[in-house]
């Protein structure tokens, strides 16, 4: 029996703190007028103390699981698409797995810049169609604000923080993710990158003094690349899915710059209304932009059951990605009974307790071993050699 991968749940999270263009005009030499006319952005959300890529991912994931009416222990794989993880290692997806109490789930992060969410959707739908998993959680989440040089007007006005998530599930009904197109061109790596903090230039006082841990971007080059690649990837994915551009009720492009989105609409010869935009309020949230936009498009009634969508993105790498899908969920989603919400709440409390207990047990384990470790430290070279023999 043929398997299909359907989005059955979606959720988003944007931090409460809002930074307006006027706020930025007090920080760097810019103006509301310049930012609005060159990018279309008016405000963006930024994390507050205690918020991270993982905490935002968890909030978005919880919302998506609620819509999907799926419990965390049904999830078999968690993919977090991000370029701004909590740590270099472990992956942010493991932190999400722990907080959700998704005890059966494998977890990994996916780094494909702003194309990351569509890359993740493509990988997950392939795994579902191949029969490896039935239920996968895919999250796009970024705290770009922590990698921004807030004195660089060419980048700091563009980005925002946020997270979006979907639950993808196997079904025998036709529809869901129909086709995807992924691409990369690493010759453009330095067009959009963080020069230090990796193995090539590990963080040291010098790299910090030079600000090499901040995002660097050649805006004009990225703009040209985006305007070129978005229509090509959109056409390719439609062709692969056996659809014409006219079959697509709504395009959900990466929310980087309104001028890029309008240029793509012109190149595809589709009316601007068929390109969903919300970057006015969020700015560019990188890998989170498409799932956040998808949530808003669904929740504003723009996507109906049976509609065809194309999600298309581009970003650091350089990378690009497009996915064509047929939407299969109703909106509004029927409300859940109170007891289901209570069970969900209890599950997340239990997950916290479980995590705490496991951490404590590990700590106790270390305490129990300590005298043994001291013993080891005290032994002489010859004693150690004798023991190893
Ligand atoms: O997710 C992928 C991430 N990145 C992107 O998608 C970025 C793609 N690129 C862009 O969106 C646009 O290239 C930008 C919005 C970054 C810049 O717009 P632009 O129309 O390409 O401007 P520009 O770089 O050609 O700069 C025009 C002028 C320059 O001044 P001069 O040399 O003409 O005197 C800049 O210094 O605008 C100046 N400028 C600013 N002025 C006020 C650059 N940034 C600012 C600013 N406020 N924030």
Boltz pocket constraint, residues with backbone or C-beta under 6 A from the ligand:
constraints:
  - pocket:
      binder: B
      contacts: [[A, 29], [A, 30], [A, 31], [A, 34], [A, 35], [A, 38], [A, 39], [A, 114], [A, 153], [A, 154], [A, 157], [A, 192], [A, 217], [A, 218], [A, 219], [A, 220], [A, 222], [A, 223], [A, 226], [A, 256], [A, 257], [A, 284], [A, 286], [A, 314], [A, 315], [A, 316]]
      max_distance: 6.0
